[in-house]
Amino acid sequence: MLTFLTEWGMRAYLNYKTWRHGEQVGSDADGNTYYRDRRKQPSGRERRWVVFKGGESEATRVPPEWHGWLHHQSKDPPTEQSRWRRDWQKPHEVNLTGTDDAYRPPGDALKGGKRDRATGDYEPWIPS
């Protein structure tokens, strides 16, 4: 089907597919737009996809409620009325691993490599 599997080629194909067969069903707070295929599939299961705002395709940018819809865990796309959160749930955050904003524990080499001394509850193993 596609012989040019480059980032540019895949993006061009996604734009064509979205323009030709896509039906927009909604968007999330980050500006990502969600689509379904207007055509009926032989399997009976509709095709669903997301077009990320800003161009960078990163799966962790999809909020949980839209992830469920994309993976056919819910029939209808989430709406403002159907989005509910418990008091203890934190807002969705993207995975920052590999970026400058990633969490680095005390003593990490990229934070200077210095850490506090052990508090005395640690006994090193000494071979006998």
GIFENMO-V155757 format. One record per residue. N is the residue number from 1. PSI is psi as a letter, one per 20 degrees, with the letter a starting at -180 (999 if undefined). Layout:
((N/PSI) (N/PSI))
//
This chain:
((1/f) (2/p) (3/i) (4/n) (5/l) (6/r) (7/g) (8/g) (9/g) (10/h) (11/g) (12/g) (13/g) (14/g) (15/g) (16/g) (17/g) (18/g) (19/g) (20/g) (21/i) (22/q) (23/o) (24/p) (25/i) (26/a) (27/r) (28/a) (29/h) (30/i) (31/j) (32/q) (33/p) (34/p) (35/q) (36/q) (37/p) (38/h) (39/q) (40/p) (41/q) (42/h) (43/i) (44/i) (45/p) (46/q) (47/p) (48/q) (49/r) (50/q) (51/o) (52/p) (53/p) (54/i) (55/h) (56/o) (57/o) (58/o) (59/h) (60/i) (61/i) (62/p) (63/q) (64/g) (65/h) (66/h) (67/g) (68/g) (69/g) (70/h) (71/k) (72/k) (73/i) (74/q) (75/g) (76/q) (77/q) (78/q) (79/r) (80/h) (81/h) (82/i) (83/o) (84/q) (85/q) (86/r) (87/h) (88/i) (89/p) (90/q) (91/q) (92/p) (93/q) (94/q) (95/p) (96/j) (97/p) (98/j) (99/r) (100/h) (101/j) (102/q) (103/p) (104/o) (105/r) (106/p) (107/i) (108/q) (109/h) (110/i) (111/j) (112/i) (113/j) (114/p) (115/r) (116/q) (117/q) (118/q) (119/j) (120/i) (121/j) (122/p) (123/o) (124/q) (125/p) (126/o) (127/q) (128/999))
//
